[in-house]
């Protein structure tokens, strides 16, 4: 009976990838970071209260003390990595040559493609277009360096938090 349930779960997992892939594919192609320091967001006076309400109702996983847009926008990426790990475990529990094994191989390949695509966008910042001045020159090196350090710190904090929730 236990083995039959595992096979059913594996088949369900494969079918679920068909439901998940369109939304996650859209996410993986559009994902950006840097919203927390983007001028259009920092000027929004309503957003801090909304983020505080979200933090109170659903506290983030440490080391985050409060939700930010960047941390929230990392959640689908975290979920993709969780699915990749789950599907890899399911694949390891099947025997090669069986139909459920082939289905899970394909599902794993599709998930890997989504994760890879999302990871390729982790360094893409929404404010990159704003880094150029009207005459096309880049921001001065000191401003750009401090901006990059701040963004890296935010991104890695959100990723560290999301990695902790995977286990």
N, C-alpha and C positions, 0 to 999 in steps of 0.2 A: 504493500500500500504506500509506503514512504517513497519508493522509487517512482511510482505513478504520479504522485503529487509533485515531485521534483520535475518530471517531464512536462506536466501541465504548466507549472510555473515558468519553465524555460520557454515553452511555446507562447505563453502569455507575454513574457518579457520581449520576445521577438515581435509580436504583434504590436506591443506598446511603442516600439521604436518608430513604427509608421505614424503613430499619433504624435509623438514627441518631435520628430525630425523637422517638420515645417516651421514650427515656432522657434526651435533652437537654431535652425539654419538662419532664420532671419536675425536672431540675436547675434549669432557668430559673425555675420557679415556686417552688422551695424554697430557692434559694441565699441565703445570709447571710454576713456578714463579722463580724469581731470575736472570733473564737474564741480567738485567742492571748491576749487579755486577759480573757476571760470567766471568772468566778470558779470555775465548775464545772470548767474546764479547767486553770486555774492551780493548783488544789489537787491535781491528778492527779500523783502522784509518778512514775508509770511512763512517762508520755508523753514527757518529755525524752529518755529513753534510746531510745525507739522512733524519735523524730524524728532523733536522732543516727545511729542505724543506717541509716535511710533516706538521710540525707545522705551517709554513707560509701559506701553501695552505689550511689547515684545522685545525684551532686552536682548542686545546682541551678545554673541559669544565673546568672552575675553580673548584677546586683550582690548577689544573695543569697549569703550564705556558708553558711547552713544552712536546711533546710526548716522551715517552720512549718505549722500547720494552715491558716491563711489562705492561704498561698502554694500549698499543695496543693489547696485548694478552689477556687482560681482557675484551675487547669489545664483543667478542662472549658470554661470561658469562653474561654480562650486557644485551645483547639482549635476552638471554634465560630467564632471570628474567623478562624482559619486556613482552615477550610472555606469560609467566606463569600468569602474572597479567592480561593481555588482555583476555586470555582464561578463567580465573576465572571469570572475569566480564561477559563474554559471557555466561558462564555456569549459573551464577546467574540470567541471564535474560530469561532463558528457564524454562519450566515447566517439573517437573519430570514425567517420563513415556513416554514422546515424543521421537521420534527417534533422533531429533537433540540434545536433552538432553543426551541421551546415548552416542552419538558420541563425544560430548564435555567432558563427564566424562572420556572417554577413552583417549582423547587428553590431558586432564589435567593430568591424571596419567602418561602419557608418558613424558610430559614436566617436571613434578615434579621429575621423575626419572633422567632425564638429568641434572636438576639443582642440585639435591642432589649429583650426581656423580661428577659434576664439583666442587661443594663446598668441597667435600672430598679431592680434589686435590689442594685447595688454599694454603695449607701449604707445598706442595711438591716443593722443590727447585731443579733447574737443577744442581746446584753446590754441592748437598749433597754428591755425589760420590767423589768430590774433597776434602771434609772436612777430609777425612782420609789420613793420611800420608802413604808413601810406606810400612811401617812396620805394618800398620793396626791401629795405635793409632789415636784417634780423635784429631782435632785441640785443642790447649790449650784453657781452659775455657774462658779466657778473649777475645781472638780473636773470638771465637764462639759466645760469648755474644754480642759483638759489631756488628758482622756480622748479628746476628739475629735481633737486634734492628733496624739496617739500613733496612733490608729486610721487617720487619713489617711496618716500616714507609712508604716505597715505596708502598707496597701492599695496605695499608689502604688509602693512598692518591689516588691511582688509583681507588679503590672501592668507595671512597667518591665522586670522580668526576663522576663515572658511575652511582651512585645512584641519583645524582642530575639530570642527564639527563633522568631518568626514568619518572619523574613527568610531 
